[in-house]
Amino acid sequence: MGCIISSQRVGVTPMPTSQSSWQHLIGKETVLAALARLDQDIAKSETFYPAQRLAVISAELESIQQMFVNLDLYKRPMLAAENEDFVANVNRKEMRRLELVWLRSREKELKQERRLLHAQLLRIRSLYSQLQQLLGVIWSDNQRPDLQLEDEFGRAHSMRNALASVSTRLRAAVEYAHSALRLLDDALPAWKLASIGKSGWERTAACGDACMLLVRARCQERCARRVLAASAAPRAARSLRLALDYAFTDTMHDHKYQRATEIFLQFKEALVQLVNSIHQVFLNNIENLAVTEKELAESRRKVRAARVNYIVKKGLADLKYDPTTLESLKGLANNT
């Protein structure tokens, strides 16, 4: 979702006016001040790319909704000939429950952020609308002196938005991956305690804590992939999910415990590789985005300077501005 650029216009119907029709505007903001304020407010409001962030959040929420469908929480644990398999079936359902808890919490956070972003975008659209109305006050159709500059600004604006969209996705992905690594670092000590605890209760509680953290780490890793539109899970993530099913019984067998530990470490290695690969692309994108932002700022400055020069040349520098009387002001400006 993007915002219209300043080269687009909003039509304003001219109305007859006279000297007395604008006397009440004395002491209000001038047209020049309003032009600078609106332009600066738009640039400032777009600094953190709310439109691009909203696109990422919308994609995440859609992915979470699909995960709710895939999580079959009402499936009863199957009976199995081996006790370990039955425990795994029960544990698998608990892993789904933990996953659902995390997804519900994340969905709530994303929806709250989405509401805030919608409010920001509504304000930006309002600023653009006010700017177009102001431009319509000063210029009639096809009389703008800066159409070529506006076209250049539009191209720079589109390029900035495209790079910002990529940057926003990469930033979200790397944040998810870093969070997964932190959770994994917290889970490994708990997993170690699950095998050396002094009592059965201590070992079971440690194993439960480790599993909860590992499930959250897996959720974060999956979010990183979904943000990047890479839905296929790597082998390390698939192995982690299977290892979690047998986590409680694996702690009772040294060789199985060691194998599960190796799987967790392989998952961590895969996360490190993911972070490194994102970082390289992200740094290149940030450099390109910084260059484009400078070009956009320079283009915006040129467009604003051309408009200011025209206004001053026409003797409209002291013209008062009030959004509620734009139609009357348009008639005044055209007769000046």
N, C-alpha and C positions, 0 to 999 in steps of 0.2 A: 504494500500500500504506500503510495507516494503522494506528495503534495504538488499542486500546480505551481509552475514557476511564474515569475512576474511578467513574462511576455504575453500571457493570456489576459483577456480583458473582460471586464464586467460592464455591461452597458448601463448608462445612466441617462434618463430622459431629461433634456434641458427644459428649464422653466424660465419665464421672464423674471427679471429682477430689477432693482433700482438701488440708489444710494442708501435708502432707509432699510432695505431688506437685509443688509449685512452689518449694520451698525452695532447690533447687539453682540457681534462676535469679537469686538475689540477687547483685548486682554486675554483672548484665548490663544492656543498654540498656533504658530504660523504653519503654512504649508511646507516650508523648508524643514522646519523642526519635525513635523509629522512624518515627512518622507524619510528623514534620517532615523527617526525612532522606529517606524514600522520595519524598515530594512534591517536595522540592527536587532530588533526583537525576533524577526524571522530567522536571521543567521544564528542567534544565540539559542533559540528554541530547537534548532536542528543539530546542535553541537553533538548531542549524544545519540543521534540517529533513532528517534523513537519509532519511525515507520519501519525501519529495518528490524529493530528489536521485536516489534509486534509481529512481524512475519515469522520470526524464529519461534516466538512463544505460541503462536497459532499452530505451527507445525508440531511442536512438542505436545500440546494439548490433544491434537488429533492422534498422535502416536500413543499417548497414555490411554485414550479411549479405546484404542485397538487392543492395548494390553489388558484392559479390564475384560474384554471379550475373550481373550486367549487364556486368562487365568480361570481355570475350572475349579473354583473353590468348593463346589458342592459335590464333587466326586468323592465317594467314600473310599478309604484305603482298602486295597485288595488284599485278600488272604494269600499267604505265600507258604510254600513248604519249608523254607528256611526262615528262622527267626530274624536273621539280619535283614532279609528282604522285606519282611513285614515292618520292622522298625524303619527301614528306608522309606516304605510307602507312607507311613505315618509322618515321618520327618519331612517328606516331600510336600505334604499338605501344609505343614507348619511353615516351610520355606515360602510357599505361595502366600500364606497369610501375612508373613513379614513383608513380602514384596508388595502386597496390596496396601498395607499400612503406609509404606513409604510413598507409593504412587498417589494415594489419597492426599497425603500431606503435600507432596510436590504439586499436585493439581490445584490445591487451594492456593498455594503461593503464586503459581503462574496466573491463575484467574485474577488474583488481587493486582498483580503487576499489569495484567492486560487492561484492567479498568483504569489504572493510572495513565497508561499509555494512550488509551482512547481519549481521555480528558486532554492530554497534551496535544494530540493531533487535532482535536476540535479547536483548541486555541490557535494552533498554527494555521488551520484553514480560515479561521476568523481574521487573523492578521493578513493573510493573503487577500482575502476579500476586501478588507479595508484599504490595502495598498492599491488594488485594482480600481476601487472607487475613487481614490485620490488621483490616480493617473487619469481617470476619466474626467475629473474636474479640470485638469490642466490641458489635456489634449483631446481634440476631436478624433474621429476615426481616420486612420492612415496619416496622421500628422505627427506621430511620435518621432523625435529626432534620433532615437537610439535603437532602431529596430535591428540593425546589424549587430550592435553590441549585445542586445537582448538575445539574439540567436546564439552568439558565442557563449553568453552566460548560461543559456539553456543546455548547450552541449556539455559545458563544464559541470553543471549541476547534475546532469544525467550520469556522467562518468563518476562523479563523487558518490552518488547514490548506489551505483553498481558496486564500486569498491567497498563502500560501507556495508553493503549487504553481505559480501563475502567476509569482511572483517568481523561483523557481528556474529556470524555463524562460527568462525574459527575461535573467537574469544569465548563463546559459550561452550564449545567443545573442549577447549583446553582447561577451562574452569571445572567442568565435570570430571575430566581425566585426573586433574590434580586432587580433586576431592576424593576420587576413588583410591588414589595412592595413599592419601592420609588415612582413610578408613582401613585400608589393607595393613598399613604400618601399625595401627591400633589392634587389628585382629590377630596378627601373628603372635604377640606375647600371650594373648588369651588362649590361643590354640596350643602354645607350648605348655601352659599351665594345665590344660585339659589332660595332658599325659603324665604330669608329675605331681598333680595335686595330692595332698595328704589324705583326703577323704573322698569317697565316691560323690558326695554332694558337691564338694569343691570342684572336682573334675567335671561333673555334669554342668554346673553353673558356668564354668569357664568355657566349656564347649558351646553352650548356648549363646554366651556373649560373642564368641568368635564367629559363630554362624550368623548371628544378627548383623555384625559388622561386615562380614563377607557378602551377605545378601545386598546390603546397601551399596557396597563397593561395586558389585555386579550391576546394580541398577544405575549407578552413576556412569559406569563404563558404557552401558547400553544407551544412555541418554547422549553421551558424546558421539556415538556412532549414528544415532538417529538425527542429531543436529546436522551432521555431515552427510546425511542421506545415504549412509552405508549400513543397511539393515542386517546384512549377513554377519552373524557372530563369528569371531575368530575361534580357532580350535581351543585356545586357552580358556576362553569364556565358557565354551560348551563343557570342557572338562571340569571346570570349577563347579558348574551346576550339578553335574553327576556326583562329584566328590562330596558336595554338601548333603546329598541324600543319605550317604553312608557315614557322615561325620561322627555320629554318636557311637557307632559300633567300631569304626576304624581306630578310635583312641585305645581300644582294648587289645589291639594287635600291633606289635612294633613295626612290622613290614608294611602293613596297610597305613599306619599312621605316617610312616616316612614317605610313602607314595603320595598321600594326600598333601603333606607338607610340600613336596616337590611341585604338585599341581598349583598350589597357592603361590609359590615363588615364580612359576612360569607365567601365571596370570599377572603378577607384578611386573615381570619383565616385559610382557606384552603391553602393559599400560605405559611403561617408561618409553618403549618404542613409539607408541601412539603419541605421547606428549612431544617427543623429539621431532617426529614428522610434522605435527601440527605447528610447532614453534617455528620451524624453518619457513613454512609457507606463510605463517602469520607475520613474521618479521618482514618478509618481502612485501606482503600486502600493506603493512603499516607504512613502509617507506613510500610505496606508490600512492597510498591514500594521503600522506602528508604533502607530497608534491601536488596532487590534485586539489587539496584544500587550499594551498597557496594560490594556485591558478584560479580557483573559484573566487577567493577573496579579492584577487586583483581584478577579475572580471566584474564582480559586484561593485567594486570601487569605481571602475570606469563607467558603468551604467549609471550609478548614482551621480557621478560628476557631470555627465552629459545632461542629466535631468535638471540638476541644480543650475548649471550654466544657462540652460534654456529659460528656466523660471526667472533667474536674475535678469537676463537679457530682455525678457518681456515685461519687466517691472512688477512681477508678482511676488517678490521676495517677502513683502510684508502682508501678503494676503492671509487672512485668518482662516483657520481650519477647524471645522466641527463636523464630525461624521453625520450628525442629524440634519445638516443643511447642505449636503453635498450637491444636491440638485440646483439649489439657488446659486451656490458658488460656481457651478459650472457655467451658468449663464453669465455671471460676472466676469469670469476668466476669459471666456470667448469674446466678450465685448471690449476687453482691455487692449 
